[in-house]
């Protein structure tokens, strides 16, 4: 059984290598290092990702920004391509058979098998390629970390709890009630 990172060798893998791998397997490659996306996410992970996507889909109806949900490849270059849980792309030229370049917003819901990669390798990747807003969801702890790009670096994260409203910085005028994302009782003032 292989761990989350493929241990074939020290070689750097490319998009062309990826195209030869079995279709029933999900992989991401960061700096040429392949990461296995199996086992599949838990029910809770998928519910939270689906809730976030659904809220964004409803709020972006009729706007130029498009919310998307995994699995869908985001291609940065031949050595860097990933499948974020949820993303929003506002530049239609980036959308073809896959996404080419940085989405405006990326949301990753942590899973035990991928949490270190999401918090370290993917965060650095998203920062390097200019993702404007990166949200990491902690499904069991019921909070999120939000990183916003300032110049070429992410600022220190903002922390939001399950009963907070998240105002997106990458897409103007979009507020996300996090109790709807986490599927918990709303605050009394909501």
FITORNU-372013 format. One record per residue (C-alpha): residue number from 1; x, y, z. Coordinates in nm, 4 decimals. Example, Ala and Ser with C-alpha at 12.3 -4.5 7.8 and 13.67 -1.06 7.14 Angstrom:
<recs>
<rec n="1" xx="1.2300" yy="-0.4500" zz="0.7800"/>
<rec n="2" xx="1.3670" yy="-0.1060" zz="0.7140"/>
</recs>
This chain:
<recs>
<rec n="1" xx="0.0000" yy="0.0000" zz="0.0000"/>
<rec n="2" xx="0.1357" yy="0.3400" zz="-0.0949"/>
<rec n="3" xx="0.1175" yy="0.6454" zz="0.1270"/>
<rec n="4" xx="-0.0195" yy="0.9805" zz="0.0170"/>
<rec n="5" xx="0.3065" yy="1.0590" zz="-0.1655"/>
<rec n="6" xx="0.4175" yy="0.8151" zz="-0.4335"/>
<rec n="7" xx="0.7550" yy="0.6615" zz="-0.3530"/>
<rec n="8" xx="0.8606" yy="0.5561" zz="-0.7044"/>
<rec n="9" xx="1.1930" yy="0.7448" zz="-0.7075"/>
<rec n="10" xx="1.3436" yy="1.0870" zz="-0.6646"/>
<rec n="11" xx="1.2580" yy="1.1851" zz="-1.0204"/>
<rec n="12" xx="1.0285" yy="1.4767" zz="-1.0962"/>
<rec n="13" xx="0.6979" yy="1.3761" zz="-1.2546"/>
<rec n="14" xx="0.5275" yy="1.5832" zz="-1.5238"/>
<rec n="15" xx="0.1869" yy="1.6326" zz="-1.6790"/>
<rec n="16" xx="0.2858" yy="1.3848" zz="-1.9527"/>
<rec n="17" xx="0.3593" yy="1.1189" zz="-1.6870"/>
<rec n="18" xx="0.0260" yy="1.1917" zz="-1.5212"/>
<rec n="19" xx="-0.1601" yy="1.1327" zz="-1.8478"/>
<rec n="20" xx="-0.0307" yy="0.7723" zz="-1.8513"/>
<rec n="21" xx="-0.1504" yy="0.6881" zz="-1.4969"/>
<rec n="22" xx="-0.4727" yy="0.4840" zz="-1.4485"/>
<rec n="23" xx="-0.7954" yy="0.6826" zz="-1.4920"/>
<rec n="24" xx="-0.9483" yy="0.5346" zz="-1.1760"/>
<rec n="25" xx="-0.6769" yy="0.6903" zz="-0.9563"/>
<rec n="26" xx="-0.6627" yy="1.0544" zz="-0.8469"/>
<rec n="27" xx="-0.3224" yy="1.2216" zz="-0.8202"/>
<rec n="28" xx="-0.1813" yy="1.5679" zz="-0.7641"/>
<rec n="29" xx="0.1748" yy="1.6694" zz="-0.8519"/>
<rec n="30" xx="0.3492" yy="1.9501" zz="-0.6637"/>
<rec n="31" xx="0.7039" yy="2.0469" zz="-0.7623"/>
<rec n="32" xx="0.7246" yy="1.7210" zz="-0.9550"/>
<rec n="33" xx="0.6343" yy="1.5065" zz="-0.6502"/>
<rec n="34" xx="0.3198" yy="1.2940" zz="-0.6975"/>
<rec n="35" xx="0.0578" yy="1.2677" zz="-0.4206"/>
<rec n="36" xx="-0.2059" yy="0.9945" zz="-0.4224"/>
<rec n="37" xx="-0.5577" yy="1.1258" zz="-0.3528"/>
<rec n="38" xx="-0.6909" yy="0.7937" zz="-0.2244"/>
<rec n="39" xx="-0.8675" yy="0.6847" zz="-0.0161"/>
<rec n="40" xx="-1.1636" yy="0.8932" zz="-0.1182"/>
<rec n="41" xx="-1.2777" yy="1.1692" zz="0.1190"/>
<rec n="42" xx="-1.5194" yy="1.1004" zz="0.4037"/>
<rec n="43" xx="-1.8906" yy="1.1753" zz="0.3915"/>
<rec n="44" xx="-1.8413" yy="1.4785" zz="0.6213"/>
<rec n="45" xx="-1.5637" yy="1.6139" zz="0.3983"/>
<rec n="46" xx="-1.7832" yy="1.5833" zz="0.0886"/>
<rec n="47" xx="-2.0855" yy="1.7351" zz="0.2634"/>
<rec n="48" xx="-1.8861" yy="2.0408" zz="0.3725"/>
<rec n="49" xx="-1.7259" yy="2.0814" zz="0.0274"/>
<rec n="50" xx="-2.0689" yy="2.0424" zz="-0.1339"/>
<rec n="51" xx="-2.2269" yy="2.2945" zz="0.1049"/>
<rec n="52" xx="-1.9534" yy="2.5506" zz="0.0317"/>
<rec n="53" xx="-1.9870" yy="2.4949" zz="-0.3434"/>
<rec n="54" xx="-2.3676" yy="2.5200" zz="-0.3282"/>
<rec n="55" xx="-2.3587" yy="2.8485" zz="-0.1359"/>
<rec n="56" xx="-2.1080" yy="2.9942" zz="-0.3823"/>
<rec n="57" xx="-2.3067" yy="2.8665" zz="-0.6811"/>
<rec n="58" xx="-2.6226" yy="3.0364" zz="-0.5536"/>
<rec n="59" xx="-2.4502" yy="3.3649" zz="-0.4654"/>
<rec n="60" xx="-2.2580" yy="3.3820" zz="-0.7953"/>
<rec n="61" xx="-2.5613" yy="3.3099" zz="-1.0162"/>
<rec n="62" xx="-2.5517" yy="3.5500" zz="-1.3108"/>
<rec n="63" xx="-2.2020" yy="3.6813" zz="-1.2255"/>
<rec n="64" xx="-1.8810" yy="3.6270" zz="-1.4208"/>
<rec n="65" xx="-1.7129" yy="3.4153" zz="-1.1500"/>
<rec n="66" xx="-1.7727" yy="3.0386" zz="-1.1706"/>
<rec n="67" xx="-1.7575" yy="2.8031" zz="-0.8697"/>
<rec n="68" xx="-1.6237" yy="2.4540" zz="-0.9400"/>
<rec n="69" xx="-1.5862" yy="2.1366" zz="-0.7337"/>
<rec n="70" xx="-1.3383" yy="1.8451" zz="-0.7448"/>
<rec n="71" xx="-1.2322" yy="1.6477" zz="-0.9282"/>
<rec n="72" xx="-1.1078" yy="1.9032" zz="-1.1808"/>
<rec n="73" xx="-0.7421" yy="1.9620" zz="-1.2603"/>
<rec n="74" xx="-0.5827" yy="2.3013" zz="-1.2071"/>
<rec n="75" xx="-0.2722" yy="2.3186" zz="-1.4250"/>
<rec n="76" xx="-0.0054" yy="2.5672" zz="-1.3143"/>
<rec n="77" xx="0.2844" yy="2.4199" zz="-1.5127"/>
<rec n="78" xx="0.4206" yy="2.0788" zz="-1.6174"/>
<rec n="79" xx="0.5370" yy="2.0020" zz="-1.2597"/>
<rec n="80" xx="0.2438" yy="2.1508" zz="-1.0662"/>
<rec n="81" xx="-0.1188" yy="2.0462" zz="-1.1049"/>
<rec n="82" xx="-0.3759" yy="1.9835" zz="-0.8337"/>
<rec n="83" xx="-0.7467" yy="1.9192" zz="-0.7732"/>
<rec n="84" xx="-0.8791" yy="2.1646" zz="-0.5112"/>
<rec n="85" xx="-1.1960" yy="2.0620" zz="-0.3276"/>
<rec n="86" xx="-1.3750" yy="2.3842" zz="-0.4287"/>
<rec n="87" xx="-1.2564" yy="2.6825" zz="-0.6323"/>
<rec n="88" xx="-1.3858" yy="2.9947" zz="-0.7996"/>
<rec n="89" xx="-1.2476" yy="3.1191" zz="-1.1312"/>
<rec n="90" xx="-1.3367" yy="3.4695" zz="-1.2488"/>
<rec n="91" xx="-1.1275" yy="3.4786" zz="-1.5684"/>
<rec n="92" xx="-1.3117" yy="3.2733" zz="-1.8312"/>
<rec n="93" xx="-0.9912" yy="3.2441" zz="-2.0409"/>
<rec n="94" xx="-0.8514" yy="3.0107" zz="-1.7714"/>
<rec n="95" xx="-1.1396" yy="2.7652" zz="-1.8155"/>
<rec n="96" xx="-1.0992" yy="2.5011" zz="-2.0866"/>
<rec n="97" xx="-1.0867" yy="2.1222" zz="-2.0433"/>
<rec n="98" xx="-0.9200" yy="2.2009" zz="-1.7096"/>
<rec n="99" xx="-0.8279" yy="2.5229" zz="-1.5304"/>
<rec n="100" xx="-0.5091" yy="2.6882" zz="-1.6570"/>
<rec n="101" xx="-0.3543" yy="2.9168" zz="-1.3951"/>
<rec n="102" xx="-0.4545" yy="3.0329" zz="-1.0513"/>
<rec n="103" xx="-0.8187" yy="3.0290" zz="-0.9455"/>
<rec n="104" xx="-0.9254" yy="3.3440" zz="-0.7585"/>
<rec n="105" xx="-1.0417" yy="3.1414" zz="-0.4580"/>
<rec n="106" xx="-0.9391" yy="2.7928" zz="-0.3457"/>
<rec n="107" xx="-1.1026" yy="2.5954" zz="-0.0630"/>
<rec n="108" xx="-0.9487" yy="2.2779" zz="0.0768"/>
<rec n="109" xx="-1.1375" yy="2.0689" zz="0.3324"/>
<rec n="110" xx="-0.8850" yy="1.8836" zz="0.5461"/>
<rec n="111" xx="-0.8732" yy="1.5037" zz="0.5526"/>
<rec n="112" xx="-0.6376" yy="1.3006" zz="0.7717"/>
<rec n="113" xx="-0.4509" yy="1.1680" zz="0.4665"/>
<rec n="114" xx="-0.3998" yy="1.5099" zz="0.3028"/>
<rec n="115" xx="-0.3976" yy="1.7727" zz="0.5797"/>
<rec n="116" xx="-0.0201" yy="1.8221" zz="0.5956"/>
<rec n="117" xx="0.0013" yy="1.8600" zz="0.2169"/>
<rec n="118" xx="-0.2915" yy="2.1059" zz="0.2146"/>
<rec n="119" xx="-0.1375" yy="2.3177" zz="0.4914"/>
<rec n="120" xx="0.2211" yy="2.3118" zz="0.3662"/>
<rec n="121" xx="0.2819" yy="2.2168" zz="0.0009"/>
<rec n="122" xx="-0.0484" yy="2.3390" zz="-0.1429"/>
<rec n="123" xx="-0.0429" yy="2.6619" zz="0.0579"/>
<rec n="124" xx="0.3070" yy="2.7397" zz="-0.0785"/>
<rec n="125" xx="0.1959" yy="2.6443" zz="-0.4300"/>
<rec n="126" xx="-0.1141" yy="2.8649" zz="-0.4185"/>
<rec n="127" xx="0.0879" yy="3.1545" zz="-0.2817"/>
<rec n="128" xx="0.3591" yy="3.1158" zz="-0.5491"/>
<rec n="129" xx="0.1076" yy="3.1098" zz="-0.8357"/>
<rec n="130" xx="-0.1065" yy="3.3976" zz="-0.7081"/>
<rec n="131" xx="-0.4291" yy="3.2484" zz="-0.5689"/>
<rec n="132" xx="-0.5934" yy="3.5580" zz="-0.4162"/>
<rec n="133" xx="-0.7694" yy="3.3782" zz="-0.1300"/>
<rec n="134" xx="-0.7006" yy="3.0340" zz="0.0168"/>
<rec n="135" xx="-0.9394" yy="2.8826" zz="0.2702"/>
<rec n="136" xx="-0.8539" yy="2.5755" zz="0.4751"/>
<rec n="137" xx="-1.1556" yy="2.4101" zz="0.6382"/>
<rec n="138" xx="-1.1142" yy="2.2101" zz="0.9593"/>
<rec n="139" xx="-1.4242" yy="1.9864" zz="0.9447"/>
<rec n="140" xx="-1.3958" yy="1.8290" zz="1.2910"/>
<rec n="141" xx="-1.2898" yy="2.1436" zz="1.4759"/>
<rec n="142" xx="-1.5562" yy="2.3559" zz="1.2982"/>
<rec n="143" xx="-1.3398" yy="2.6487" zz="1.1940"/>
<rec n="144" xx="-1.1561" yy="2.7832" zz="0.8902"/>
<rec n="145" xx="-0.8253" yy="2.9574" zz="0.8240"/>
<rec n="146" xx="-0.8312" yy="3.2145" zz="0.5479"/>
<rec n="147" xx="-0.5137" yy="3.3334" zz="0.3740"/>
<rec n="148" xx="-0.5280" yy="3.6473" zz="0.1577"/>
<rec n="149" xx="-0.2614" yy="3.7403" zz="-0.0919"/>
<rec n="150" xx="-0.0878" yy="4.0713" zz="-0.0261"/>
<rec n="151" xx="0.1662" yy="4.1414" zz="-0.2974"/>
<rec n="152" xx="0.3305" yy="3.8032" zz="-0.3549"/>
<rec n="153" xx="0.2801" yy="3.6600" zz="-0.0043"/>
<rec n="154" xx="-0.0126" yy="3.5374" zz="0.2021"/>
<rec n="155" xx="-0.0811" yy="3.7484" zz="0.5099"/>
<rec n="156" xx="-0.1236" yy="3.5830" zz="0.8492"/>
<rec n="157" xx="-0.4475" yy="3.3819" zz="0.8459"/>
<rec n="158" xx="-0.7844" yy="3.5055" zz="0.9627"/>
<rec n="159" xx="-0.9720" yy="3.2503" zz="1.1748"/>
<rec n="160" xx="-1.3502" yy="3.2072" zz="1.1531"/>
<rec n="161" xx="-1.5753" yy="2.9808" zz="1.3597"/>
<rec n="162" xx="-1.8819" yy="2.7848" zz="1.2568"/>
<rec n="163" xx="-2.1220" yy="3.0632" zz="1.3604"/>
<rec n="164" xx="-1.9358" yy="3.3457" zz="1.1831"/>
<rec n="165" xx="-2.0036" yy="3.5059" zz="0.8459"/>
<rec n="166" xx="-1.7092" yy="3.4931" zz="0.6080"/>
<rec n="167" xx="-1.6843" yy="3.7941" zz="0.3749"/>
<rec n="168" xx="-1.4734" yy="3.6879" zz="0.0790"/>
<rec n="169" xx="-1.1872" yy="3.9168" zz="-0.0192"/>
<rec n="170" xx="-1.1328" yy="3.7688" zz="-0.3661"/>
<rec n="171" xx="-1.4920" yy="3.8186" zz="-0.4834"/>
<rec n="172" xx="-1.6587" yy="4.1408" zz="-0.3816"/>
<rec n="173" xx="-1.9976" yy="4.1311" zz="-0.2102"/>
<rec n="174" xx="-2.0023" yy="3.7588" zz="-0.1243"/>
<rec n="175" xx="-2.0753" yy="3.6655" zz="0.2374"/>
<rec n="176" xx="-2.0774" yy="3.3001" zz="0.3414"/>
<rec n="177" xx="-2.2663" yy="3.2007" zz="0.6586"/>
<rec n="178" xx="-2.0341" yy="2.9322" zz="0.7918"/>
<rec n="179" xx="-2.3105" yy="2.7602" zz="0.9906"/>
<rec n="180" xx="-2.4536" yy="2.6636" zz="0.6510"/>
<rec n="181" xx="-2.1147" yy="2.5250" zz="0.5442"/>
<rec n="182" xx="-2.0698" yy="2.3222" zz="0.8648"/>
<rec n="183" xx="-2.4413" yy="2.2365" zz="0.8912"/>
<rec n="184" xx="-2.4769" yy="2.3565" zz="1.2502"/>
<rec n="185" xx="-2.7395" yy="2.5630" zz="1.4315"/>
<rec n="186" xx="-2.7160" yy="2.9286" zz="1.3266"/>
<rec n="187" xx="-2.6437" yy="3.1957" zz="1.5875"/>
<rec n="188" xx="-2.9568" yy="3.3502" zz="1.7407"/>
<rec n="189" xx="-2.8945" yy="3.6813" zz="1.5647"/>
<rec n="190" xx="-2.8843" yy="3.5215" zz="1.2188"/>
</recs>
